[in-house]
């Protein structure tokens, strides 16, 4: 069975199928919280859903029974806590308790989740990295990243200063990567004690172009610091891809240097990127028409663009996708690639549709519609 974990602005949804032909939707779960990202543990099947906002504060929900019931670990306070503390009737209505929140008001949302080597990680807004060694019951800050020497210069993107991407080396528990908008790519090889900022272009020495007017654009020998999403190919070595505010980039050395592979795409702007679980040179992305041009598919015709040679060439995959008056956006965490005998590629839109392909993007079908704005899609 395939189960997709769908985070939306109005709660968590599960989209399940026994045959990948007929799909059933359950939800909204998590009391209608804004859920930015969901993951499932491959060993236990536990599902986690991270989100929150100004009203609720930040928290992480979990389910140990395939989404039937959910429990919340609330990490920070929100406006509702202030209301409830001063209004007993409101507190009784929502079942509020004055239990302490371990991080008070240090952040307002959980934006990303990751599970590796028995540890659960969470990225927050503003950029904070948390780790749990007891499956999310208790949490600690990873101060090595939060206190990085460059942290005073980190600038928020349009969605704020978000830690939205977490990647891991399955063979080395001390190696991981984080993507922060708009601070760039960071990596650790000592379990989070220290972090390198890795935004250098491979041709940095030859880069003499003046800075662009857009602060997210490449300049001074570095990629734009507004990384939108990042994936790691499951192969020996550290092959990374990122969709940036200003193009698509490839790194063969774990982010120490980046090559621009945008040439052949219809725009430099987009949010998600996906990589084939068994073919490291096969990647997918969803270009949009630009930052200030509406953020919808170029010419209002949807396409997922695929490369089978690591970004040297690209091809538009349109079959089954709307080709007229299409104005949706696919957000940074709203694409996933399912490892299966026939690989599944899925993406969700801000108009509430989920599309799927089981032939590596050659054709697409809409498997769900009319959901709330989709923020994250993961295959359990």
TORKOL-4160 file (C-alpha; in steps of 0.2 Angstrom, whole numbers, padded with zeros to 4 digits, m for minus):
380
<pt num="1" X="0000" Y="0000" Z="0000"/>
<pt num="2" X="0006" Y="0018" Z="m0004"/>
<pt num="3" X="0001" Y="0031" Z="0009"/>
<pt num="4" X="0005" Y="0050" Z="0005"/>
<pt num="5" X="0007" Y="0062" Z="0020"/>
<pt num="6" X="m0001" Y="0078" Z="0015"/>
<pt num="7" X="0003" Y="0094" Z="0025"/>
<pt num="8" X="m0009" Y="0108" Z="0022"/>
<pt num="9" X="m0014" Y="0125" Z="0029"/>
<pt num="10" X="m0030" Y="0117" Z="0037"/>
<pt num="11" X="m0023" Y="0101" Z="0044"/>
<pt num="12" X="m0014" Y="0085" Z="0039"/>
<pt num="13" X="m0022" Y="0073" Z="0027"/>
<pt num="14" X="m0018" Y="0055" Z="0022"/>
<pt num="15" X="m0020" Y="0049" Z="0004"/>
<pt num="16" X="m0019" Y="0030" Z="0003"/>
<pt num="17" X="m0021" Y="0017" Z="m0011"/>
<pt num="18" X="m0019" Y="m0002" Z="m0012"/>
<pt num="19" X="m0016" Y="m0002" Z="m0031"/>
<pt num="20" X="m0011" Y="0016" Z="m0035"/>
<pt num="21" X="m0026" Y="0018" Z="m0045"/>
<pt num="22" X="m0040" Y="0021" Z="m0032"/>
<pt num="23" X="m0036" Y="0033" Z="m0019"/>
<pt num="24" X="m0045" Y="0037" Z="m0002"/>
<pt num="25" X="m0042" Y="0053" Z="0008"/>
<pt num="26" X="m0043" Y="0055" Z="0027"/>
<pt num="27" X="m0042" Y="0071" Z="0037"/>
<pt num="28" X="m0041" Y="0084" Z="0042"/>
<pt num="29" X="m0030" Y="0078" Z="0056"/>
<pt num="30" X="m0020" Y="0088" Z="0069"/>
<pt num="31" X="m0035" Y="0099" Z="0074"/>
<pt num="32" X="m0034" Y="0109" Z="0058"/>
<pt num="33" X="m0017" Y="0116" Z="0062"/>
<pt num="34" X="m0006" Y="0122" Z="0048"/>
<pt num="35" X="0005" Y="0107" Z="0044"/>
<pt num="36" X="0021" Y="0111" Z="0035"/>
<pt num="37" X="0029" Y="0094" Z="0034"/>
<pt num="38" X="0025" Y="0076" Z="0038"/>
<pt num="39" X="0036" Y="0061" Z="0039"/>
<pt num="40" X="0035" Y="0042" Z="0044"/>
<pt num="41" X="0048" Y="0032" Z="0053"/>
<pt num="42" X="0052" Y="0017" Z="0042"/>
<pt num="43" X="0056" Y="0006" Z="0057"/>
<pt num="44" X="0040" Y="0009" Z="0068"/>
<pt num="45" X="0028" Y="0017" Z="0056"/>
<pt num="46" X="0026" Y="0032" Z="0068"/>
<pt num="47" X="0020" Y="0047" Z="0058"/>
<pt num="48" X="0025" Y="0065" Z="0063"/>
<pt num="49" X="0017" Y="0081" Z="0057"/>
<pt num="50" X="0026" Y="0098" Z="0061"/>
<pt num="51" X="0018" Y="0115" Z="0060"/>
<pt num="52" X="0010" Y="0129" Z="0069"/>
<pt num="53" X="0009" Y="0148" Z="0068"/>
<pt num="54" X="0006" Y="0164" Z="0077"/>
<pt num="55" X="m0010" Y="0157" Z="0084"/>
<pt num="56" X="m0006" Y="0140" Z="0090"/>
<pt num="57" X="0013" Y="0142" Z="0092"/>
<pt num="58" X="0024" Y="0128" Z="0086"/>
<pt num="59" X="0021" Y="0109" Z="0089"/>
<pt num="60" X="0024" Y="0092" Z="0082"/>
<pt num="61" X="0010" Y="0079" Z="0081"/>
<pt num="62" X="0012" Y="0061" Z="0081"/>
<pt num="63" X="0002" Y="0045" Z="0077"/>
<pt num="64" X="0007" Y="0027" Z="0081"/>
<pt num="65" X="m0009" Y="0019" Z="0073"/>
<pt num="66" X="m0008" Y="0024" Z="0055"/>
<pt num="67" X="m0016" Y="0041" Z="0058"/>
<pt num="68" X="m0031" Y="0035" Z="0067"/>
<pt num="69" X="m0027" Y="0045" Z="0083"/>
<pt num="70" X="m0015" Y="0059" Z="0086"/>
<pt num="71" X="m0005" Y="0067" Z="0100"/>
<pt num="72" X="0003" Y="0084" Z="0101"/>
<pt num="73" X="0020" Y="0089" Z="0109"/>
<pt num="74" X="0018" Y="0108" Z="0110"/>
<pt num="75" X="0035" Y="0117" Z="0109"/>
<pt num="76" X="0031" Y="0136" Z="0110"/>
<pt num="77" X="0017" Y="0147" Z="0115"/>
<pt num="78" X="0005" Y="0156" Z="0103"/>
<pt num="79" X="m0008" Y="0169" Z="0104"/>
<pt num="80" X="m0021" Y="0156" Z="0110"/>
<pt num="81" X="m0011" Y="0153" Z="0126"/>
<pt num="82" X="m0011" Y="0171" Z="0130"/>
<pt num="83" X="m0030" Y="0171" Z="0127"/>
<pt num="84" X="m0033" Y="0156" Z="0137"/>
<pt num="85" X="m0022" Y="0161" Z="0152"/>
<pt num="86" X="m0033" Y="0177" Z="0154"/>
<pt num="87" X="m0050" Y="0169" Z="0150"/>
<pt num="88" X="m0055" Y="0153" Z="0160"/>
<pt num="89" X="m0071" Y="0150" Z="0149"/>
<pt num="90" X="m0060" Y="0150" Z="0133"/>
<pt num="91" X="m0047" Y="0139" Z="0141"/>
<pt num="92" X="m0061" Y="0127" Z="0146"/>
<pt num="93" X="m0068" Y="0127" Z="0129"/>
<pt num="94" X="m0052" Y="0122" Z="0120"/>
<pt num="95" X="m0046" Y="0111" Z="0134"/>
<pt num="96" X="m0031" Y="0122" Z="0137"/>
<pt num="97" X="m0019" Y="0118" Z="0151"/>
<pt num="98" X="m0005" Y="0129" Z="0157"/>
<pt num="99" X="0009" Y="0116" Z="0155"/>
<pt num="100" X="0026" Y="0124" Z="0151"/>
<pt num="101" X="0032" Y="0125" Z="0133"/>
<pt num="102" X="0050" Y="0120" Z="0133"/>
<pt num="103" X="0055" Y="0134" Z="0121"/>
<pt num="104" X="0043" Y="0148" Z="0127"/>
<pt num="105" X="0041" Y="0159" Z="0112"/>
<pt num="106" X="0058" Y="0156" Z="0103"/>
<pt num="107" X="0050" Y="0151" Z="0087"/>
<pt num="108" X="0032" Y="0150" Z="0080"/>
<pt num="109" X="0032" Y="0136" Z="0067"/>
<pt num="110" X="0040" Y="0119" Z="0063"/>
<pt num="111" X="0044" Y="0119" Z="0045"/>
<pt num="112" X="0054" Y="0102" Z="0042"/>
<pt num="113" X="0056" Y="0085" Z="0049"/>
<pt num="114" X="0069" Y="0072" Z="0047"/>
<pt num="115" X="0072" Y="0055" Z="0054"/>
<pt num="116" X="0089" Y="0046" Z="0053"/>
<pt num="117" X="0100" Y="0034" Z="0064"/>
<pt num="118" X="0086" Y="0034" Z="0077"/>
<pt num="119" X="0085" Y="0052" Z="0079"/>
<pt num="120" X="0071" Y="0064" Z="0075"/>
<pt num="121" X="0076" Y="0082" Z="0069"/>
<pt num="122" X="0065" Y="0097" Z="0066"/>
<pt num="123" X="0068" Y="0114" Z="0058"/>
<pt num="124" X="0059" Y="0129" Z="0064"/>
<pt num="125" X="0055" Y="0147" Z="0059"/>
<pt num="126" X="0065" Y="0157" Z="0063"/>
<pt num="127" X="0079" Y="0146" Z="0058"/>
<pt num="128" X="0082" Y="0134" Z="0073"/>
<pt num="129" X="0087" Y="0116" Z="0072"/>
<pt num="130" X="0080" Y="0104" Z="0085"/>
<pt num="131" X="0084" Y="0085" Z="0089"/>
<pt num="132" X="0075" Y="0072" Z="0099"/>
<pt num="133" X="0082" Y="0055" Z="0104"/>
<pt num="134" X="0066" Y="0048" Z="0111"/>
<pt num="135" X="0055" Y="0049" Z="0095"/>
<pt num="136" X="0049" Y="0067" Z="0099"/>
<pt num="137" X="0044" Y="0066" Z="0117"/>
<pt num="138" X="0058" Y="0079" Z="0122"/>
<pt num="139" X="0069" Y="0090" Z="0112"/>
<pt num="140" X="0085" Y="0100" Z="0112"/>
<pt num="141" X="0092" Y="0114" Z="0101"/>
<pt num="142" X="0107" Y="0110" Z="0090"/>
<pt num="143" X="0116" Y="0126" Z="0095"/>
<pt num="144" X="0131" Y="0123" Z="0083"/>
<pt num="145" X="0119" Y="0128" Z="0069"/>
<pt num="146" X="0109" Y="0141" Z="0078"/>
<pt num="147" X="0125" Y="0150" Z="0084"/>
<pt num="148" X="0134" Y="0149" Z="0068"/>
<pt num="149" X="0146" Y="0164" Z="0066"/>
<pt num="150" X="0136" Y="0170" Z="0050"/>
<pt num="151" X="0119" Y="0169" Z="0059"/>
<pt num="152" X="0119" Y="0188" Z="0062"/>
<pt num="153" X="0119" Y="0190" Z="0043"/>
<pt num="154" X="0105" Y="0178" Z="0039"/>
<pt num="155" X="0090" Y="0187" Z="0030"/>
<pt num="156" X="0073" Y="0180" Z="0029"/>
<pt num="157" X="0065" Y="0176" Z="0013"/>
<pt num="158" X="0047" Y="0180" Z="0008"/>
<pt num="159" X="0041" Y="0166" Z="0020"/>
<pt num="160" X="0052" Y="0171" Z="0034"/>
<pt num="161" X="0069" Y="0164" Z="0040"/>
<pt num="162" X="0064" Y="0146" Z="0038"/>
<pt num="163" X="0075" Y="0130" Z="0040"/>
<pt num="164" X="0065" Y="0120" Z="0027"/>
<pt num="165" X="0076" Y="0106" Z="0022"/>
<pt num="166" X="0086" Y="0092" Z="0031"/>
<pt num="167" X="0096" Y="0079" Z="0022"/>
<pt num="168" X="0106" Y="0064" Z="0030"/>
<pt num="169" X="0120" Y="0052" Z="0025"/>
<pt num="170" X="0112" Y="0035" Z="0028"/>
<pt num="171" X="0130" Y="0027" Z="0031"/>
<pt num="172" X="0137" Y="0041" Z="0043"/>
<pt num="173" X="0126" Y="0048" Z="0057"/>
<pt num="174" X="0138" Y="0062" Z="0059"/>
<pt num="175" X="0134" Y="0070" Z="0042"/>
<pt num="176" X="0119" Y="0080" Z="0038"/>
<pt num="177" X="0114" Y="0095" Z="0028"/>
<pt num="178" X="0102" Y="0110" Z="0031"/>
<pt num="179" X="0094" Y="0122" Z="0019"/>
<pt num="180" X="0089" Y="0139" Z="0026"/>
<pt num="181" X="0080" Y="0153" Z="0017"/>
<pt num="182" X="0088" Y="0165" Z="0014"/>
<pt num="183" X="0105" Y="0160" Z="0022"/>
<pt num="184" X="0110" Y="0145" Z="0011"/>
<pt num="185" X="0116" Y="0127" Z="0013"/>
<pt num="186" X="0125" Y="0122" Z="0029"/>
<pt num="187" X="0133" Y="0105" Z="0032"/>
<pt num="188" X="0140" Y="0096" Z="0047"/>
<pt num="189" X="0152" Y="0081" Z="0048"/>
<pt num="190" X="0153" Y="0080" Z="0067"/>
<pt num="191" X="0135" Y="0077" Z="0072"/>
<pt num="192" X="0130" Y="0095" Z="0073"/>
<pt num="193" X="0144" Y="0102" Z="0084"/>
<pt num="194" X="0150" Y="0113" Z="0070"/>
<pt num="195" X="0143" Y="0118" Z="0053"/>
<pt num="196" X="0151" Y="0124" Z="0036"/>
<pt num="197" X="0141" Y="0136" Z="0025"/>
<pt num="198" X="0142" Y="0129" Z="0008"/>
<pt num="199" X="0136" Y="0140" Z="m0006"/>
<pt num="200" X="0152" Y="0142" Z="m0016"/>
<pt num="201" X="0150" Y="0141" Z="m0035"/>
<pt num="202" X="0163" Y="0129" Z="m0044"/>
<pt num="203" X="0169" Y="0143" Z="m0054"/>
<pt num="204" X="0170" Y="0155" Z="m0040"/>
<pt num="205" X="0188" Y="0161" Z="m0045"/>
<pt num="206" X="0182" Y="0166" Z="m0062"/>
<pt num="207" X="0166" Y="0174" Z="m0056"/>
<pt num="208" X="0169" Y="0193" Z="m0060"/>
<pt num="209" X="0151" Y="0198" Z="m0063"/>
<pt num="210" X="0144" Y="0212" Z="m0052"/>
<pt num="211" X="0131" Y="0209" Z="m0039"/>
<pt num="212" X="0113" Y="0207" Z="m0046"/>
<pt num="213" X="0100" Y="0219" Z="m0040"/>
<pt num="214" X="0091" Y="0204" Z="m0033"/>
<pt num="215" X="0098" Y="0200" Z="m0016"/>
<pt num="216" X="0094" Y="0181" Z="m0018"/>
<pt num="217" X="0105" Y="0180" Z="m0035"/>
<pt num="218" X="0122" Y="0173" Z="m0036"/>
<pt num="219" X="0136" Y="0185" Z="m0033"/>
<pt num="220" X="0154" Y="0186" Z="m0027"/>
<pt num="221" X="0157" Y="0168" Z="m0032"/>
<pt num="222" X="0142" Y="0160" Z="m0022"/>
<pt num="223" X="0125" Y="0154" Z="m0027"/>
<pt num="224" X="0110" Y="0164" Z="m0021"/>
<pt num="225" X="0108" Y="0161" Z="m0002"/>
<pt num="226" X="0089" Y="0158" Z="m0005"/>
<pt num="227" X="0089" Y="0139" Z="m0007"/>
<pt num="228" X="0071" Y="0133" Z="m0010"/>
<pt num="229" X="0073" Y="0115" Z="m0008"/>
<pt num="230" X="0087" Y="0102" Z="m0009"/>
<pt num="231" X="0089" Y="0083" Z="m0011"/>
<pt num="232" X="0103" Y="0070" Z="m0010"/>
<pt num="233" X="0105" Y="0056" Z="m0022"/>
<pt num="234" X="0106" Y="0039" Z="m0014"/>
<pt num="235" X="0123" Y="0034" Z="m0020"/>
<pt num="236" X="0141" Y="0033" Z="m0014"/>
<pt num="237" X="0148" Y="0051" Z="m0012"/>
<pt num="238" X="0138" Y="0066" Z="m0009"/>
<pt num="239" X="0128" Y="0071" Z="m0024"/>
<pt num="240" X="0116" Y="0085" Z="m0020"/>
<pt num="241" X="0104" Y="0095" Z="m0031"/>
<pt num="242" X="0095" Y="0111" Z="m0026"/>
<pt num="243" X="0081" Y="0122" Z="m0033"/>
<pt num="244" X="0087" Y="0140" Z="m0029"/>
<pt num="245" X="0078" Y="0156" Z="m0030"/>
<pt num="246" X="0089" Y="0159" Z="m0045"/>
<pt num="247" X="0091" Y="0142" Z="m0054"/>
<pt num="248" X="0094" Y="0124" Z="m0052"/>
<pt num="249" X="0111" Y="0118" Z="m0045"/>
<pt num="250" X="0121" Y="0102" Z="m0044"/>
<pt num="251" X="0135" Y="0098" Z="m0032"/>
<pt num="252" X="0146" Y="0082" Z="m0033"/>
<pt num="253" X="0155" Y="0086" Z="m0016"/>
<pt num="254" X="0142" Y="0088" Z="m0003"/>
<pt num="255" X="0139" Y="0106" Z="m0007"/>
<pt num="256" X="0157" Y="0112" Z="m0006"/>
<pt num="257" X="0155" Y="0118" Z="m0024"/>
<pt num="258" X="0140" Y="0120" Z="m0035"/>
<pt num="259" X="0137" Y="0120" Z="m0054"/>
<pt num="260" X="0123" Y="0129" Z="m0062"/>
<pt num="261" X="0112" Y="0117" Z="m0072"/>
<pt num="262" X="0098" Y="0129" Z="m0076"/>
<pt num="263" X="0101" Y="0130" Z="m0094"/>
<pt num="264" X="0087" Y="0122" Z="m0104"/>
<pt num="265" X="0074" Y="0126" Z="m0091"/>
<pt num="266" X="0060" Y="0140" Z="m0095"/>
<pt num="267" X="0064" Y="0150" Z="m0080"/>
<pt num="268" X="0076" Y="0151" Z="m0065"/>
<pt num="269" X="0063" Y="0151" Z="m0052"/>
<pt num="270" X="0054" Y="0137" Z="m0044"/>
<pt num="271" X="0052" Y="0128" Z="m0027"/>
<pt num="272" X="0054" Y="0109" Z="m0026"/>
<pt num="273" X="0066" Y="0096" Z="m0034"/>
<pt num="274" X="0066" Y="0077" Z="m0033"/>
<pt num="275" X="0079" Y="0064" Z="m0037"/>
<pt num="276" X="0076" Y="0046" Z="m0043"/>
<pt num="277" X="0080" Y="0034" Z="m0029"/>
<pt num="278" X="0090" Y="0022" Z="m0040"/>
<pt num="279" X="0096" Y="0034" Z="m0054"/>
<pt num="280" X="0106" Y="0048" Z="m0047"/>
<pt num="281" X="0106" Y="0058" Z="m0064"/>
<pt num="282" X="0087" Y="0058" Z="m0065"/>
<pt num="283" X="0079" Y="0073" Z="m0057"/>
<pt num="284" X="0063" Y="0082" Z="m0058"/>
<pt num="285" X="0058" Y="0101" Z="m0055"/>
<pt num="286" X="0043" Y="0112" Z="m0057"/>
<pt num="287" X="0048" Y="0129" Z="m0065"/>
<pt num="288" X="0037" Y="0144" Z="m0061"/>
<pt num="289" X="0037" Y="0160" Z="m0071"/>
<pt num="290" X="0046" Y="0171" Z="m0059"/>
<pt num="291" X="0047" Y="0179" Z="m0042"/>
<pt num="292" X="0037" Y="0194" Z="m0046"/>
<pt num="293" X="0028" Y="0187" Z="m0061"/>
<pt num="294" X="0014" Y="0177" Z="m0052"/>
<pt num="295" X="0024" Y="0161" Z="m0047"/>
<pt num="296" X="0014" Y="0150" Z="m0059"/>
<pt num="297" X="0019" Y="0139" Z="m0073"/>
<pt num="298" X="0026" Y="0148" Z="m0088"/>
<pt num="299" X="0012" Y="0152" Z="m0101"/>
<pt num="300" X="0000" Y="0145" Z="m0088"/>
<pt num="301" X="0003" Y="0128" Z="m0095"/>
<pt num="302" X="0009" Y="0115" Z="m0082"/>
<pt num="303" X="0024" Y="0105" Z="m0084"/>
<pt num="304" X="0036" Y="0094" Z="m0073"/>
<pt num="305" X="0054" Y="0096" Z="m0081"/>
<pt num="306" X="0065" Y="0080" Z="m0081"/>
<pt num="307" X="0083" Y="0078" Z="m0083"/>
<pt num="308" X="0091" Y="0061" Z="m0085"/>
<pt num="309" X="0109" Y="0067" Z="m0087"/>
<pt num="310" X="0111" Y="0076" Z="m0070"/>
<pt num="311" X="0105" Y="0093" Z="m0078"/>
<pt num="312" X="0114" Y="0093" Z="m0094"/>
<pt num="313" X="0098" Y="0093" Z="m0103"/>
<pt num="314" X="0080" Y="0095" Z="m0099"/>
<pt num="315" X="0063" Y="0089" Z="m0106"/>
<pt num="316" X="0046" Y="0096" Z="m0102"/>
<pt num="317" X="0033" Y="0082" Z="m0096"/>
<pt num="318" X="0016" Y="0088" Z="m0099"/>
<pt num="319" X="0004" Y="0073" Z="m0103"/>
<pt num="320" X="m0010" Y="0073" Z="m0091"/>
<pt num="321" X="m0007" Y="0091" Z="m0084"/>
<pt num="322" X="m0017" Y="0106" Z="m0087"/>
<pt num="323" X="m0011" Y="0116" Z="m0102"/>
<pt num="324" X="m0023" Y="0131" Z="m0102"/>
<pt num="325" X="m0027" Y="0144" Z="m0088"/>
<pt num="326" X="m0016" Y="0135" Z="m0075"/>
<pt num="327" X="m0010" Y="0146" Z="m0062"/>
<pt num="328" X="m0006" Y="0135" Z="m0047"/>
<pt num="329" X="0010" Y="0135" Z="m0037"/>
<pt num="330" X="0020" Y="0120" Z="m0031"/>
<pt num="331" X="0028" Y="0124" Z="m0015"/>
<pt num="332" X="0045" Y="0119" Z="m0009"/>
<pt num="333" X="0041" Y="0103" Z="0001"/>
<pt num="334" X="0026" Y="0098" Z="m0010"/>
<pt num="335" X="0035" Y="0086" Z="m0021"/>
<pt num="336" X="0041" Y="0068" Z="m0017"/>
<pt num="337" X="0048" Y="0053" Z="m0025"/>
<pt num="338" X="0043" Y="0036" Z="m0019"/>
<pt num="339" X="0055" Y="0021" Z="m0019"/>
<pt num="340" X="0045" Y="0007" Z="m0027"/>
<pt num="341" X="0047" Y="m0006" Z="m0041"/>
<pt num="342" X="0039" Y="0007" Z="m0052"/>
<pt num="343" X="0044" Y="0024" Z="m0044"/>
<pt num="344" X="0031" Y="0036" Z="m0040"/>
<pt num="345" X="0033" Y="0054" Z="m0042"/>
<pt num="346" X="0020" Y="0065" Z="m0033"/>
<pt num="347" X="0017" Y="0084" Z="m0031"/>
<pt num="348" X="0003" Y="0094" Z="m0023"/>
<pt num="349" X="m0003" Y="0112" Z="m0028"/>
<pt num="350" X="m0008" Y="0127" Z="m0018"/>
<pt num="351" X="m0025" Y="0124" Z="m0027"/>
<pt num="352" X="m0027" Y="0108" Z="m0017"/>
<pt num="353" X="m0023" Y="0095" Z="m0031"/>
<pt num="354" X="m0011" Y="0080" Z="m0030"/>
<pt num="355" X="m0004" Y="0073" Z="m0046"/>
<pt num="356" X="0005" Y="0057" Z="m0048"/>
<pt num="357" X="0016" Y="0049" Z="m0061"/>
<pt num="358" X="0022" Y="0030" Z="m0062"/>
<pt num="359" X="0032" Y="0031" Z="m0078"/>
<pt num="360" X="0045" Y="0043" Z="m0072"/>
<pt num="361" X="0035" Y="0059" Z="m0077"/>
<pt num="362" X="0030" Y="0054" Z="m0095"/>
<pt num="363" X="0012" Y="0055" Z="m0090"/>
<pt num="364" X="0002" Y="0062" Z="m0075"/>
<pt num="365" X="m0015" Y="0059" Z="m0067"/>
<pt num="366" X="m0024" Y="0069" Z="m0053"/>
<pt num="367" X="m0027" Y="0058" Z="m0039"/>
<pt num="368" X="m0034" Y="0071" Z="m0027"/>
<pt num="369" X="m0042" Y="0088" Z="m0028"/>
<pt num="370" X="m0051" Y="0101" Z="m0018"/>
<pt num="371" X="m0039" Y="0099" Z="m0003"/>
<pt num="372" X="m0033" Y="0115" Z="0006"/>
<pt num="373" X="m0017" Y="0123" Z="0000"/>
<pt num="374" X="m0004" Y="0109" Z="0000"/>
<pt num="375" X="0012" Y="0113" Z="0009"/>
<pt num="376" X="0021" Y="0097" Z="0010"/>
<pt num="377" X="0020" Y="0079" Z="0002"/>
<pt num="378" X="0029" Y="0064" Z="0007"/>
<pt num="379" X="0027" Y="0045" Z="0004"/>
<pt num="380" X="0026" Y="0034" Z="0019"/>
